[in-house]
């Protein structure tokens, strides 16, 4: 499911809300999660899961076309851990 499909699904289930309001709400939701992660925080949604970041160390990679060694800098990457309820629903 992509963002526009999510907005359409929410709009179909809530006809009293305008599509623009739903789009604004979805954008605010994702922006809040992104901002919290960028600040080094964590976002936990009970029953759904938790978003956090993980550190990746700097390393030497290879360019697949040329085989040349390339320095890959250290970075933070997003990580999602599904909650117990979600795992149970997926494995029914």
C-alpha positions in Angstrom: 0.0 0.0 0.0 1.3 3.4 -0.9 0.5 6.7 0.8 -2.3 7.7 -1.7 -4.0 4.3 -1.3 -3.9 4.7 2.5 -5.5 8.1 2.1 -8.2 6.7 -0.2 -8.9 3.8 2.2 -9.3 6.2 5.2 -11.5 8.4 3.1 -13.7 5.5 2.1 -14.1 4.5 5.8 -14.8 8.1 7.0 -17.0 9.8 4.4 -17.6 12.8 6.8 -13.9 13.8 6.4 -12.6 15.6 3.3 -9.7 14.0 1.4 -7.6 17.1 2.0 -8.1 16.8 5.7 -7.1 13.1 5.7 -4.1 13.9 3.5 -3.0 16.6 6.0 -3.5 14.2 8.9 -1.4 11.4 7.2 1.3 13.8 6.3 1.4 15.2 9.9 1.6 11.6 11.3 4.6 10.6 9.1 6.3 14.0 9.7 6.0 13.5 13.4 7.6 10.1 13.2 10.4 11.3 11.0 11.1 14.3 13.2 11.2 12.1 16.3 13.6 9.7 14.7 15.8 12.5 13.3 16.1 13.9 16.9 17.4 10.5 18.0 14.1 9.4 19.6 11.8 6.4 19.3 8.1 6.1 18.4 6.1 3.3 19.8 2.5 2.5 18.7 1.0 -0.1 21.0 -0.2 -3.2 19.1 1.5 -2.0 15.9 5.2 -1.7 16.6 8.1 0.6 17.3 10.2 2.8 15.0 13.8 3.6 16.0 17.2 4.1 14.4 20.2 1.9 14.3 23.9 3.0 13.9 25.8 1.6 10.9 29.6 1.7 11.2 31.7 3.2 8.4 33.0 0.5 6.1 34.7 -0.2 2.8 32.3 -1.1 0.0 32.7 -2.0 -3.6 31.4 -0.4 -6.7 29.6 -3.3 -8.5 30.3 -1.9 -12.0 34.0 -1.2 -11.6 35.0 -3.3 -8.6 36.7 -0.2 -7.1 36.8 0.1 -3.3 34.6 2.9 -2.0 34.4 4.4 1.5 30.9 4.2 2.9 30.5 6.6 5.9 28.8 5.8 9.2 25.1 6.6 9.2 21.9 6.1 11.1 19.2 4.0 9.5 15.5 3.6 10.4 14.4 0.4 12.0 10.9 -1.0 12.6 10.1 -3.7 15.2 6.6 -5.1 14.9 4.5 -5.4 18.0 3.2 -8.6 19.5 -0.4 -8.0 18.2 0.9 -7.5 14.6 3.1 -10.6 14.8 0.2 -12.7 16.0 -2.2 -11.4 13.3 0.4 -12.1 10.6 1.0 -15.6 11.8 -2.6 -16.8 12.3 
